[in-house]
Amino acid sequence: MSALLTPATEAELAETVADAAASHTRLRIRGGGTRSVIGQAIETDATLSTDRLTGITLYEPGSLNMVVRAGTPL
């Protein structure tokens, strides 16, 4: 079974990806868990989950713009 990586901040995410690249760790990125077989690597060493990367970082209702973190359910 592969490791489950769950960064909670953008800094943790960047560090996790950098560490994986440096150690040649193959990552499977998991968002909401839908369509999990599309684009899936054949073999991975760890799963990087965006579940804890949640929240709205920008909301401008007048211009209909919103920026959310990767794990934010819509």
N, C-alpha and C positions, 0 to 999 in steps of 0.2 A: 504494500500500500504506500502511496506517495505521501509526502508531507503536505499539510494544508497551511498555507501562509495567509494571514489575515491582517494586513496593515490597516491602521485606523486613521492615519494622517497622510498627506501628500509626501511629507518628508520620509515617513516609514516606507511608503510605496517606492519612492525613488531609491532608497537604500536597499530595499529588497530586490528590486530589478537589477541594480548595479552589482550586488553580491551574486545574484544568479548568473549574470553575464560573466563576471570574473571567474566563477567556479564552473562555468559551462553547464549549469543546471538548466535543463529544459523545462520551461514553464507552460502549464495549461492555464489560461485565464478564464475564470468563472465569474460571470456577472450575476444575473438573476436566476440562472439555472435553466432558462428556456433555450431551446435549440442547441443543446449541449453537444450534439454530434456533428454540427456543421463546422467545418474548418478545424476540427480537432486533430492535434498531432497524433501520430500513431503511437509514439512512446514518449512519456514525460517523466520527470523526476519529482515534480512538485506541482501543486495546484495553488494558484494565486487568486484568492477570492476578494471581490470588491465589496462584500457585504457590509463591512464596517465603514466604508468611505461614503458617508451619507450627508445630505444637507444641501440647502440652497445657498449659493454664494453670491448670487446677483438676481434681483427681481425688479424689472422695470415694466409695470403693467401698461403704461402709456405707449410704449413701443413694442409691446408683446414679446419682450426678451426675458429669458430666464437662463441662468447657468446653474447646473447642479453637479454634485460630485458623482463619480462613476457608479456607486452602489445605491443611489437614491431611487426608490421605486417611483415610477410615474403613473 
